[in-house]
Amino acid sequence: MHARLGLRLCWIAASIFTFGHSANAQSNFYEGKTVSLIVGNAAGGGYDAAARALARHMRKYIPGVANIVVKNMPGAGGLTAANYMYSVAEPDGLTFAVLSRSTPMQPTLGIAAARYKAENFTWLGTSSSYADSAYFLVTMGDAPFKTVADLKNPAMRPALIGGLGAGGTDTDVVLVAKDVLKLNLNLIRGYKGSTDLSIAMERGEIDGRAIGWAPLQVGAYRNYVREGRLRFLLQFGRETRWGRMPDVPTARELASNPQDRAMLELVELPFRVTYPYVAPPNVPADRVRVLQTAFMKTFQDPDYLAEAKKLDLDVSPLDGATVRGMIVRLAQSPPALIARYKAILEGK
């Protein structure tokens, strides 16, 4: 009897030791390690500012982590970073990324350069779902376009609107708005980053661009806004006009029929996932939980919220499961709607 009791106690002790050792190993995986946060856009823009703010505070919630280092990987409208995260980055939980908001849309549109399935990323979530923000078509104040009506006036020259590489939200919204709302625009693509676009606007090479409110709070754009040098002609990403811009019409309110409205809603869907954060596919489940938990806890951190307020970031996060569900639904969009979208982007 005593022998059996002794064996049972030894078994229990061994089990406790094994479980405790395993749990401790999992919780201490990040002890002393450095995590990389890849930004799929150039330094100096809105994505970069948002990512660096997150990195400074998210590290507090990853047990034992030494640091989160931000690395920029711009290129191909965000596809360079997306493809890297999907096929090259190690799925060890030590690398995550903020990708272009257009990333989930590209495979659905059949973009050949998008070599990934968006739903297969390890989704951490988004830091903003545009609850209190908007995306704008803006022009410099010395350009002749004062309202969206001027963009429909056949007596005026086309507005020259700058954009990054093909496939980015900044180009897609311009092309869809041009087609659906019959705007007299010429899209000038190929600028490498947000800073290059601001320089082009300053020089008068282009009249304006499409841009979100948050990136308007950094770099040269911040001065343009403070000095009243920008005209806000149209806002995207919203059902109704943003409270801070009540005189600027939304694209949706100018749509003339349900089909056009549906097209605008599709091109605006990425704004619900404004800053999409992902890790590679197949990260071990325990490390996924650490990253997802740390990601969401950051948005309750008083220091992060204070910094986000200074940067005028919209903090309206959605968790990884919610965002992935949106991506799955996107892939189920009506074929006719997707075909029209593709035709617009291809200029057909």
C-alpha positions in Angstrom: 0.0 0.0 0.0 2.7 2.4 1.0 4.7 1.4 -2.1 1.8 2.2 -4.4 1.2 5.5 -2.6 4.9 6.4 -3.0 4.8 5.6 -6.7 1.7 7.7 -7.2 3.3 10.7 -5.4 6.4 10.3 -7.5 4.2 10.3 -10.7 2.3 13.4 -9.6 5.6 15.2 -8.7 7.0 14.2 -12.1 3.9 15.4 -13.9 4.0 18.8 -12.1 7.6 19.2 -12.9 7.1 18.3 -16.5 4.1 20.6 -17.0 5.7 23.4 -15.1 8.9 23.1 -17.1 6.9 23.0 -20.4 4.8 26.1 -19.4 7.9 27.9 -18.2 9.7 27.1 -21.5 6.8 28.5 -23.5 6.4 31.6 -21.4 10.2 32.3 -21.5 10.6 31.7 -25.3 11.0 35.5 -25.8 13.4 35.9 -22.9 16.2 38.1 -24.1 15.2 37.8 -27.7 14.7 40.7 -30.3 11.5 40.7 -32.3 11.4 42.3 -35.8 8.5 44.4 -36.9 8.5 44.8 -40.7 6.9 47.9 -42.2 5.8 47.4 -45.8 6.2 51.1 -46.5 9.0 53.6 -46.6 10.2 55.5 -43.6 8.6 58.8 -42.7 5.0 58.0 -43.6 1.9 57.1 -41.7 2.5 53.4 -41.6 6.0 53.9 -40.3 4.9 56.3 -37.6 2.1 54.0 -36.4 4.3 51.0 -36.4 7.1 52.7 -34.4 4.6 53.9 -31.8 3.2 50.3 -31.4 6.7 48.8 -31.1 7.7 51.1 -28.3 4.8 50.0 -26.1 3.9 46.4 -27.3 7.3 45.2 -26.0 6.0 45.6 -22.5 3.5 42.8 -23.0 5.8 40.2 -24.5 7.3 38.4 -21.5 11.0 38.8 -21.4 11.5 40.3 -24.8 14.6 42.4 -25.2 13.3 44.8 -27.9 11.1 45.2 -30.9 13.1 46.6 -33.8 11.3 48.2 -36.8 12.6 47.5 -40.3 11.2 49.1 -43.4 10.7 47.0 -46.5 8.9 49.1 -49.1 8.3 48.1 -52.7 5.6 47.1 -55.2 2.8 48.8 -53.4 3.4 46.8 -50.3 3.7 43.4 -52.0 7.4 43.0 -51.4 6.8 42.8 -47.6 3.6 40.7 -48.0 5.4 38.1 -50.1 8.4 38.1 -47.8 6.2 37.5 -44.7 4.3 34.7 -46.5 7.2 32.7 -48.0 10.5 33.9 -46.6 10.2 35.1 -43.0 10.7 32.3 -40.4 7.5 31.3 -38.7 9.1 31.3 -35.3 7.2 34.2 -33.7 10.1 36.6 -33.9 8.9 38.5 -36.9 5.6 40.2 -37.6 4.7 43.0 -39.9 2.3 45.8 -40.7 1.4 45.5 -44.3 -0.3 47.8 -46.8 -4.0 48.0 -46.2 -4.5 46.8 -49.8 -2.7 43.5 -49.1 -5.9 41.4 -48.5 -7.4 42.7 -51.7 -4.7 41.8 -54.1 -5.2 38.0 -54.4 -8.9 38.5 -54.8 -8.2 40.7 -57.7 -6.0 38.1 -59.2 -2.8 40.2 -59.0 -0.1 37.9 -60.2 2.6 39.5 -58.0 0.6 38.8 -54.9 2.0 35.4 -54.1 0.1 34.6 -50.9 -3.4 33.8 -49.6 -4.3 36.5 -47.2 -6.5 34.3 -45.0 -3.4 32.1 -44.3 -1.4 34.7 -42.6 -1.2 34.6 -38.8 -3.5 37.6 -38.1 -2.8 39.7 -35.1 -5.4 42.3 -36.1 -5.6 45.9 -37.1 -4.9 49.0 -34.9 -7.5 51.0 -36.7 -10.8 50.3 -38.3 -11.6 53.9 -39.2 -14.1 54.5 -36.4 -12.8 58.1 -36.1 -10.8 58.8 -39.2 -11.1 59.3 -43.0 -9.1 59.0 -46.2 -9.1 62.0 -48.5 -8.5 63.2 -52.0 -6.5 66.5 -51.4 -4.9 69.1 -53.6 -2.6 71.9 -52.8 -4.2 75.2 -52.1 -2.6 76.9 -55.2 -4.1 74.3 -57.5 -7.3 75.5 -59.3 -9.5 72.8 -57.8 -11.6 74.1 -54.9 -14.3 71.5 -54.7 -15.2 68.1 -56.1 -17.4 70.0 -58.6 -14.3 71.4 -60.2 -13.1 67.8 -60.8 -16.3 67.3 -63.0 -16.0 70.6 -64.9 -15.0 69.8 -68.5 -13.8 73.4 -68.9 -11.0 72.8 -66.4 -7.8 70.8 -67.0 -7.5 67.4 -65.5 -6.2 67.3 -61.9 -2.8 65.6 -61.7 -2.9 63.2 -58.8 0.2 61.4 -57.7 0.4 57.8 -56.5 2.8 55.0 -55.4 3.1 51.7 -57.1 0.2 49.9 -58.7 -2.0 48.0 -56.3 -1.9 50.5 -53.4 -5.0 52.0 -51.8 -3.8 55.5 -52.9 -4.0 54.5 -56.5 -7.1 52.2 -56.4 -9.4 54.8 -54.8 -8.4 57.4 -57.3 -9.0 55.1 -60.3 -12.4 53.9 -58.9 -13.5 57.4 -58.0 -12.5 58.6 -61.5 -14.6 55.9 -63.1 -17.6 55.8 -60.8 -17.9 59.5 -60.1 -16.8 60.7 -63.5 -13.9 62.8 -62.2 -11.5 64.6 -64.5 -8.3 63.1 -63.1 -4.9 61.9 -64.4 -3.1 59.5 -62.1 0.7 59.9 -62.1 2.1 56.6 -60.6 5.5 55.5 -59.6 6.5 57.7 -56.6 8.6 55.7 -54.2 7.1 57.0 -50.9 5.0 59.5 -49.1 7.9 62.0 -48.8 8.5 61.9 -52.6 4.8 62.7 -53.1 4.9 65.7 -50.8 8.0 67.1 -52.6 6.2 66.6 -56.0 3.2 68.5 -54.6 5.4 71.3 -53.3 7.1 71.7 -56.7 3.8 71.7 -58.6 4.6 68.5 -60.5 1.3 67.1 -59.2 -1.8 68.8 -57.8 -2.5 66.4 -55.0 -2.9 62.8 -53.9 -5.1 60.4 -51.9 -4.0 60.1 -48.3 -5.3 59.2 -44.8 -5.7 61.6 -41.9 -2.9 60.0 -39.8 -0.1 60.4 -42.4 -1.3 64.0 -42.8 0.1 64.5 -39.2 3.7 63.7 -40.1 6.4 65.2 -42.2 5.7 68.0 -44.6 2.0 67.2 -44.7 1.7 68.3 -41.1 2.9 71.7 -42.0 0.5 71.8 -45.0 -2.4 71.1 -42.8 -1.4 73.6 -40.1 -0.8 76.3 -42.6 -4.1 75.7 -44.4 -2.3 74.8 -47.7 -4.4 71.8 -48.5 -7.9 71.6 -50.0 -9.9 68.5 -49.0 -12.2 67.6 -51.9 -13.5 64.1 -51.1 -13.4 61.6 -48.3 -13.4 57.8 -48.4 -13.8 55.0 -46.0 -16.9 56.3 -44.3 -20.7 55.9 -44.6 -21.3 59.4 -43.4 -19.1 62.5 -43.3 -16.4 62.6 -40.6 -17.3 65.0 -37.8 -14.0 66.8 -38.2 -14.7 67.4 -41.9 -18.4 68.0 -42.2 -18.1 70.1 -45.4 -16.3 67.5 -47.4 -18.6 65.0 -49.2 -18.1 61.3 -49.0 -17.6 59.3 -52.2 -20.6 57.1 -51.3 -23.0 60.0 -51.1 -22.1 61.1 -54.6 -22.7 57.6 -56.1 -25.7 57.7 -58.5 -26.8 54.1 -58.3 -26.5 50.9 -56.1 -23.9 49.3 -58.4 -21.6 52.3 -58.1 -22.1 52.4 -54.4 -21.2 48.8 -54.1 -18.0 49.4 -56.1 -17.0 52.3 -53.7 -17.7 50.1 -50.7 -15.4 47.4 -52.1 -12.5 49.8 -52.7 -13.1 51.2 -49.3 -13.0 47.9 -47.5 -9.3 48.1 -46.8 -9.9 51.1 -44.6 -11.6 48.8 -42.1 -8.2 47.1 -41.8 -6.2 50.3 -42.0 -3.0 48.9 -40.4 -3.1 45.1 -40.9 -0.6 43.3 -38.6 0.4 39.7 -39.5 3.0 37.1 -38.7 3.9 34.4 -41.2 1.7 31.3 -41.6 2.3 28.3 -39.3 3.7 30.1 -36.2 3.5 27.8 -33.2 0.2 28.3 -31.4 1.7 29.3 -28.0 3.7 32.1 -29.6 0.7 33.2 -31.6 -1.2 33.6 -28.4 1.6 35.7 -26.9 1.7 38.0 -29.9 -2.0 38.4 -30.3 -2.5 39.1 -26.6 0.4 41.6 -26.5 -1.0 43.3 -29.6 -4.5 43.9 -28.1 -3.1 44.9 -24.7 -1.1 47.6 -26.3 -4.3 49.5 -27.2 -5.2 49.8 -23.5 -1.8 51.1 -22.5 -2.0 54.7 -21.3 1.4 55.7 -22.7 0.6 54.3 -26.1 -2.8 56.0 -26.1 -1.1 59.3 -25.2 1.4 58.9 -28.1 -1.3 57.9 -30.5 -3.2 61.0 -29.6 -0.2 63.2 -30.4 0.1 61.5 -33.8 -3.7 61.8 -34.3 -4.0 58.0 -34.9 -7.4 56.5 -34.9 -7.2 53.7 -32.2 -10.1 51.4 -33.0 -8.5 47.9 -33.0 -10.0 44.7 -34.2 -8.5 41.3 -33.2 -7.0 38.7 -35.4 -10.0 36.4 -35.6 -12.3 39.4 -36.6 -10.0 40.6 -39.3 -9.4 37.1 -40.7 -13.2 36.7 -40.9 -13.4 39.9 -43.0 -10.7 38.6 -45.3 -12.6 35.3 -45.9 -15.8 37.2 -46.7 -13.8 39.4 -49.1 -12.8 36.3 -51.1 -16.5 35.5 -51.5 -17.4 38.9 -53.2 -19.7 38.6 -56.3 -17.6 37.8 -59.4 -19.3 40.6 -61.4 -18.2 43.2 -58.9 -14.6 41.9 -58.8 -14.6 41.8 -62.6 -15.6 45.5 -62.8 -13.1 46.4 -60.2 -10.3 44.7 -62.2 -11.4 46.4 -65.4 -11.3 49.8 -63.7 -7.7 49.2 -62.4 -6.6 47.9 -65.8 -8.1 50.9 -67.6 -10.6 48.9 -69.6 
